[in-house]
Amino acid sequence: MASAFDYAPAPESRSVVDIAPSYGLFIDGEFTEAADGKVFKTVSPSTEEVLSEIAQAGEADVDRAVKAARKAFEKWSALPGSERAKYLFRIARIIQERSRELAVLETLDNGKPIRETRDADLPLVAAHFFYYAGWADKLDYAGFGRRTTDGRSGAGPRPLGVAGQVIPWNFPLLMLAWKIAPALATGNTVVLKPAETTPLSALFFADICRQAGLPKGVVNILPGYGDSGAALVAHPDVNKVAFTGSTAVGKEIARTVAGTRKKVTLELGGKGANIVFDDAPIDQAVEGIVTGIFFNQGQVCCAGSRLVVQESIQDELLDSLKRRLSTLRLGDPLDKNTDIGAINSAEQLARITSLVEQGEAEGAERWSPSCELPSSGYWFAPTLFTNVTQAHTVARDEIFGPVLSVLTFRTPEEAVAKANNTQYGLSAGIWTEKGSRILAVASKAARGRGVGQHVQQVRPDLAVRRLQGVGLRPRGRSPRPGGVPRPVEPGGRAINEHS
């Protein structure tokens, strides 16, 4: 993209990562072929280069992995928390040691800029394992159960069993850490299915588990397609299902586990709003808006894909926003100067393109900065839509791409109504100089958390569900009638209340 400065290319070296021609499934501590011999290819989104051939898990492989996890659970869950913590600390340190390798790998397989994988994803991955390692020996003190008079644990929490985890492609390694670290810390074993477009970092993590000496069967990795995930969710010996992905698939998972004793955690779609009032610091707001929607090419469930701006400052804000977008650099994600990388897959690019074309057909006005897209790979220029109403598809549907829809308001009540007029949950941002306005608007926003000028509102029930999410049940507490807790999104709404 055009810029006020000329930047010399600063590519990260690919030589730091050694990708094998093929990889198997990781079951019971060993890499193995799929039972039916099926394989698929993983492709670099920025170049369409085939990176490796991956074994494709089927139902028989899911059964093997769950049995391995069930067998490993007996010894793993019996370990003291301090012993489990040692493995998690070891994994965290190895991730730090191999962070440059893993950052390059993630950029190659996912398409996101190396700046993001290097400076955001990998530090957070290691931090998750460090954090939950620190919790592993403190669970008896977390208020779950009683303590004996001699200070030892009484009726403390107990692990659930085998956790079946299905993760998306937008933050492959970070989502893995988000799911696996708390499950292991609390004494559960794991069968994880990574997204079919980004399996490599999960398979490298399997090697890290072996390097850390993690007992066989505690973590199992099953690359595959949707049928693999469905088989994992439906397996009768899985005790906990954790899923991050689309709302449609989340609803299907909720139907599958209904009537069973399985616990379930669902993190689904989002259509976050940034509300900008007329007294907001424009330059700060613009930076927040840009980060909120164009970070990771907009492929973030809590992306701020709607901008709700007070009518009196719309022109000023949009002029500043367009100038800022014109400075973003799109291109080689391995270049340390790149701001906007590649879209993850041809399928996702087609979806973004279709929704944007629908927005234009419905009368919204599309704008993108002058931008030369690379000739190969999957690319989409950062895009703004103005003249948008709440009836437009681009204002209602999760696009999951670098596309921002702009709506206007005149009063705080109208701003809240427009921000809340969505079927999704997750996040909202509030930009104003008045702390009282931040608190007043945040208290009315129904999106689960309101953020503005570093002020947060967090629902109290989120803390309870976070503990449920790691796979713990207080000893002595029976499951609710009907088997499974009512599935909810992070925004707090029941999954069957909206699509």
Secondary structure as GFF3:
##gff-version 3
##sequence-region A 1 499
A	DSSP	three_ten_helix	14	16	.	.	.	ID=ss1
A	DSSP	beta_strand	22	23	.	.	.	ID=ss2
A	DSSP	beta_strand	25	27	.	.	.	ID=ss3
A	DSSP	beta_strand	30	32	.	.	.	ID=ss4
A	DSSP	beta_strand	39	43	.	.	.	ID=ss5
A	DSSP	beta_strand	50	55	.	.	.	ID=ss6
A	DSSP	alpha_helix	59	78	.	.	.	ID=ss7
A	DSSP	alpha_helix	81	97	.	.	.	ID=ss8
A	DSSP	alpha_helix	99	110	.	.	.	ID=ss9
A	DSSP	alpha_helix	114	116	.	.	.	ID=ss10
A	DSSP	pi_helix	117	121	.	.	.	ID=ss11
A	DSSP	alpha_helix	122	135	.	.	.	ID=ss12
A	DSSP	three_ten_helix	139	141	.	.	.	ID=ss13
A	DSSP	beta_strand	157	159	.	.	.	ID=ss14
A	DSSP	beta_strand	162	166	.	.	.	ID=ss15
A	DSSP	alpha_helix	172	185	.	.	.	ID=ss16
A	DSSP	beta_strand	189	193	.	.	.	ID=ss17
A	DSSP	alpha_helix	200	211	.	.	.	ID=ss18
A	DSSP	beta_strand	219	221	.	.	.	ID=ss19
A	DSSP	alpha_helix	226	234	.	.	.	ID=ss20
A	DSSP	beta_strand	240	244	.	.	.	ID=ss21
A	DSSP	alpha_helix	247	257	.	.	.	ID=ss22
A	DSSP	beta_strand	263	267	.	.	.	ID=ss23
A	DSSP	beta_strand	273	276	.	.	.	ID=ss24
A	DSSP	alpha_helix	282	294	.	.	.	ID=ss25
A	DSSP	three_ten_helix	295	298	.	.	.	ID=ss26
A	DSSP	beta_strand	306	310	.	.	.	ID=ss27
A	DSSP	three_ten_helix	311	313	.	.	.	ID=ss28
A	DSSP	alpha_helix	314	325	.	.	.	ID=ss29
A	DSSP	alpha_helix	346	361	.	.	.	ID=ss30
A	DSSP	beta_strand	365	367	.	.	.	ID=ss31
A	DSSP	beta_strand	383	386	.	.	.	ID=ss32
A	DSSP	alpha_helix	393	396	.	.	.	ID=ss33
A	DSSP	beta_strand	403	409	.	.	.	ID=ss34
A	DSSP	alpha_helix	412	420	.	.	.	ID=ss35
A	DSSP	beta_strand	428	431	.	.	.	ID=ss36
A	DSSP	alpha_helix	435	444	.	.	.	ID=ss37
A	DSSP	beta_strand	449	452	.	.	.	ID=ss38
A	DSSP	beta_strand	455	458	.	.	.	ID=ss39
A	DSSP	alpha_helix	461	469	.	.	.	ID=ss40
A	DSSP	beta_strand	472	474	.	.	.	ID=ss41
A	DSSP	three_ten_helix	495	497	.	.	.	ID=ss42
###
